[in-house]
Amino acid sequence: MKEEFLHYLWKFKKFDTSNLITSNGEKLTIENAGHYLQLAGPDFFNSQITIENQKWAGNVEIHIKSSDWYAHHHERDSNYDSVILHVVWEHDSEIYRKNNTEIPVLVLKDLVSKETLNNYNSLIAPKSWIYCEKQLVSIDNFILLNWQERLFFERLERKSKPINELLESTKQDWEAVLFCLLAKNFGLNTNGESFLKAANSIPFSIIRKECSDLQNLESLIFGISGLLEIEKEDVYYKNLKSNFDYLIHKYQLEPTHINPLQFFKHRPDNFPTIRLSQLANVYHQQQHLFTKIIEEDSVKNIYKIFNVAVSEYWETHYQFDKVSPKKKKALSKAFIDLLIINTIIPLQFAYSKSQGKEISENLISLLNQVSPENNAIMDKFSLFGIKAKNAFESQSLLQLKNEYCNKSRCLECAIGMELLKE
């Protein structure tokens, strides 16, 4: 049983709703299941229910077991203060809010039909991952290598499209494009788009002028990203806020709406505060960064360039006003590898193409020095006999799975065509 299935049951009311009662025996009516968020906080937002003639509006949280509420530490998180109903498969513990009032519980286990359960079990039963999974290991290495090169450059062509769009919006300023790309990748999947929007709203000429003053740089980046909008007692926060207000006035910057940055479900070292401080330190320590990396073909040299950590304040903080044990918080090798894969290589490809230069072998050579990504797709390919030894191979396999296997383009795939010949 997975929570995603329970989300489906609640969202589409795929259970008997004719005579609902809570675990305490109170009559329950679902007026509106709410909006499925799939983000930080409760699972369903703005739900409406009636319990014993009392109408409630708020959020709904869903778990396999009710005790998961405490296992996930929701009792400590203010995001869950507005939960009006806890929907579970099994009820094994009473749940209380911070004010010690009990949260009503709806148990689904006996409300779902056997047909729905059988359909679900059939859906999650083991099945073929890709059509040729059992024949992959028989493919000749020469054919596989040539196909991987084609896949790799197809992937780079796709990644170069947003780079060219940024180039247009920044009036052909490659340094500004690099800044935006780095910001996006420092934000990871959760905050990447917000970081990108923030970076794109600061003219890079201002970053050039202020990069010698780390606190000014942090003030700009934190302020534009929306992290200086709530008054706090922290002295460092007040300094950043004061600097930001001055810089906004000095450069006549327009306020930009940035979606609230997400802290929830991140490891502390990936908090947006930490990543933004590291980004500021990159530009404080490395002026003319684009020139340094655009033709760099040594991974060791790139590691040296990005050998940066947070500013002094963030060595003892993950959030404003909350002191933590001192830690340097330098960029890890694994994180720099991601920057090489997702920022530096695509940028080198796009730039060389704009200059009419051929650097295909250099790009492959550089990625051959980088460890492969570690994810579910790589695990599956490894299970069927294709193990990526480096990032060049893992990038190629990701392109294969996402653009060919997932879309059933077997007759356009070198592997599929080879198997058809056999």
N, C-alpha and C positions, 0 to 999 in steps of 0.2 A: 504494500500500500504506500502511495506517495502523496504528498501534499498537493501536487499539481492536479491529481484526480479529485481531491476534495474541493479544490478551487473550481473545477469544472462542475461538480455536483451543485455547489452553492450558486454559482453564476447562472446556470441554466435551470436551477430547481429540479434536478434529476433525482428527486426522492419524493416520498409520500409527504405532501404538505397539508393533507386534509385535517389532521388532528394533532398538531405539533404541541409538545409540552417540553419545558426545560427540565434539566436534571433534578430540579427541586419540585417538579410537578405543576409548574405554572403554565397556563395556556399561552401559546406563542403564535403570532401571525407575522408572516414576512410581507411587508408592504412594498419594499424595494431592496433588491439584493445589494445595490451600490455599484460603484465603479471599481473595476479590477485594476490596481495600480501597478503591480510588479516592480515597485521601487522600495525605497527605505520606508519603514513604518508598517502599519497594519495592512492586511491584504486587500480589504475592500473599504472604500471611502464613501462617506455620505449615504450609508445604508439607513433604512427605516423599518422599524419593527414595532409590534404592539405586544406587550406582556401584561396580561390581566387588565385589559382596558386602558393601560397607560402607554401612550405612544412615545417612542424613543427615536432619536436621530443621531447618528454617529458612525463609528467605524466597527468593522467586524474582523476579527483575527481567526485564522484557521490553523489547526495542528492535528497531527495523528493522535497524540495523547494530550490531555489537558495539562499534564505535568510538564510538557514541552515549554509551556509559558515561562516556567522558572528555569528550565534548562537553557533557554535562549536569553535569559536575564531581562525579560520585558518589564518586570516589576521595577527595574531601575531606569527605564527609558521613558521620558515624558511624551514621546511620540505615541505611546499606548494608553495615555490617560483617558482618551476619549472613546475607548472600546466599549461598546454596549452589549456585545454578544461574542462568546467564544464558541466556535463551531469545531467539533472534534469527532474523530472516529470512535475513540474509546475515552471514557471518562474515568480517570484514576486519581484525581486530586481536585480539591476546591481551589479556586483562583480568586485573589483579592487585589483590589486597586491599592494605591498608596495610602488612601484615606481609610483603608480596612473595610470598604464595602465590597460585597461579593459580586463577581461578574457572572451573569447568567450563562449557562452552558447548554448548547444543543448537541445531542449525540446522534450521529448519522448512521451508525452501524446497523440498526434494525429498521432503517427507513428506506434503504436502497434495495431495489428488486434484484432477484437472482440474474435476470436477463442483463441488466446493466452491469453487474459485476462480471458476468461471463464475457461480455463484450470487452470490458476493460482488461481482463486477464488475457484474452486473445490478442488484444492490441499490444500488450507489453511482453508477450511471449517471444523468446529468441527467434530471430529470423535473419535472412541474408542482409549483410550490411551494404555491399555493392555486388553487382552481378558477377564480376570476375574474381571474387576474393579467393577462390580455391585454385585459380590458375595463375595468380600473380607471380608466385614464386618460380614459375617455369619460364617467365619472360627473359629473353636474352639481355644481358647487361648493356650491350651496345645500343640496342633499341631503346631501353629504358633511359639511358643517359642522354641520348639525343632528344628524347621526348621531354625529359626533365628540363633541358635547356630552353626548349620552346615554351614550356609551361611557365618557367621562371620569368621570361621576358614578356609573356602575355600578362602576367601578374604586375610587372613593373609598368607596363603600358596603362593598366587600370589605375595604378597608384599615382601615375603622373598627371592624370586629369585634374584632380583637385589642386595639384601644385600649379598647373598652368592657370587655373582660375584665380588662385591667390596672386600669381604673378601679375595678372591683369589688374586686380584690385589694389595692388601695392605699387603700380606704375613701374613694373619691371625691376623692383628692388629685391634682389635675391637674398640679401641679409634679412629683410623683413619677412620674406617667405620662410626662411629657416626658423626665425623666431616663432612664427605662428605654428609651424609644424612641430617644433619642440614643445611648445605649450600644449598642443593637442595631445601629444604622446606622454607628456608628464602627467596629464589628467587621467590617463588610462581610459578604459571603456566608460566608466561612470561619469567622470567629470571632463572628459576630453573635449566635447563640443562647447562646454561652458568656458574652459580654458582658452580654446581657440577663438571664441567670440570676444573674450576679454583682450587677448593679445592683438587681435585684428582691430580693436577699437583704440589702441594706442599707436599713434604714428611712430614708426621706428626711429625717426630722427630724434624723438624725445628719449628713447632708450639709449641711443648713442650718447646724448648729452649727459644723461644722469647715471650712466653705468659706473662711473668712478666713485659714486656715493651709494654704498650698499643700502643704507636705510631709506634713501630717496627711492631707490629701485624697488625695494620691498613695499614701500608706501604706495607707489603707483600700481604695482601688480596686485597687491592685496586689496587696495581700494577699488580698482576697476572690476575685480572679481566679486565684489560685494561682501567682503569679509570685515569691512570697517563701518557697517551701517548701524550696529547696535552699541549703545554706550556701555563701556566697561570701566572698571576701576584700575585695571592694569596699566602701569606707567608706560610700558613699551607700546601697548595698544594706543594710548593717548598720543604718544609721539608720532606713531605712524599716521594716525588720523589727522593730526595737526599738519604734518608734512603733506599728506594727500590733499587736504583742503587748499593748501598753498599752491601745490603743483597744478591742481585743477584750474585754479584762478590764473596762474602764471601762463599756462599753455592754452587756456580757453577750451578745455576738453569738455565735450558734451557727455552727460551721464548716459550710460548704456544699460539696458535691462539684461541682466545675466540670471539664468535659472539658478536657484539656491544650490550651492555646492553640497555634495553628498559626503557625509562622514560615515553614516550607518553602513554596516557590513564590510567596512574596510579594515584591514590591519592598520594599527596606528602609524606605521612607517609609510603607509600610502595615503594618510590623511591629506586633504588638499593644502592645508597649512604647511606641511612638511615639503610637499612637492613644489609649491610655489616658492618657498624659501630657497630650495635647491636650484630652481630655475633662475632666480635672481642672482644667486652666487655664480652660476655658470657665466652669466653676462658681466658680472662684476670682475671675475677673474680672467675671462677670455675675450678680449676685444678683437674685432675682426675675425669672429668665429667662422664665418662662411669661408673665408680665404684659407683658414687652417684645415678645414675638413673636406673641401670640395674635390680635391684630388688625392686625399689621403688613402693609401691602400694597405696600411698596417694597423691591425686591430690593437696592438700594443700601444701605438701612438694615440689612437682614439681613446683608449682607457685612460691615458695620462691627461688628455684634454678634459675629459669629464670626471676627473678625480676631484670632485667637489662635495661639500657637505652643506649643512644648514648654517645659518648665522648663529651667533652665540646664544641669543634668547631661546631659539628653538632646540638647542641642545638639552634644555631642561623643561621643555613644554611640547605638547602635541596640540593643545588648544590654548587660546588666551585665558588667563586667570587660573589655569590648572597646572601646578608644578608637577613634574615627573622626574624620575631618576635621570641623571645626566647621561647622554648618549650622543656620539658624534653625528650619527645619521647621515653617513656618506652614501652616494649613489653606489649601488651594488653592481657587480659584474653582470648579473642576470638582467638588471634594468638597463645598463648601457648596451647590452646585446640587443634588447628590444629597440633602443634608439637607433642602433646601426641598421637593424632590419627595416624598421618602419619610417625612419626619417632620413638617415644619411644615404643609404643605398638608393632609395627612390629619388632623392634630391640630386645625387651625382648622375643618375640616369637621365633625369629631365634636363639638367644643365648641359650635359655633354651633347644631348640631342639638339638643344637650342644652338649649340656652338658648332654643330656638324662634326663632332668627334665620335670615334668608335672606341668604346671602353668596355665592351662586353666581357672580355677575358678578365679585366681588372675587377669588375663587379663580382664575377663568379669566384675569383681568387680571394677577394675580401670576405665573402660569405662562407667560403670553405674554412676560414679561420674562426668562425663563430659557432657556438654550440646550437644544436637544433632546438626548436620550440618543444616544450613538453606539454602536450594536451591530449584530449581524447582521440582526435583524429590520428595523431602520430602513434598512439598506443594501438589503435586498430590496425593500421598498416603494418606495424611491427608484428602483431599477432598473426598476420597472413604472410609474413616473410619478407616484407619491405621495411627495413629499419633505416631511418634517416641518420646519417653520420654527422651532418653539419646543417647550418641554416639554409644553404643553397638547396639542399635536398628537401628539407622540411617545407620551405616556401613553395617548391614545385609540387609537392604532394598536396599541400593545402589548395593550390590552384586546381589540381586534378580532381580532388574530391568535391570542391564547391562548384566548379564550373563545368565539369564533365560528368562525374558519377551522379551527383545530385540531380542533374538535368537530363540524365539518360542519353548523353551524347556519345554513345559507344562507337557509332560509325564515324565519328570525327576524332576519335582517340587512337593514338598509335598502338596502345596496348590492345584495345578492342579489335582493331584491324588485324593485328598479328594473330590474335586468337582465332579470328574468323578464317585466316589462311590455314591454320592448323586443323 
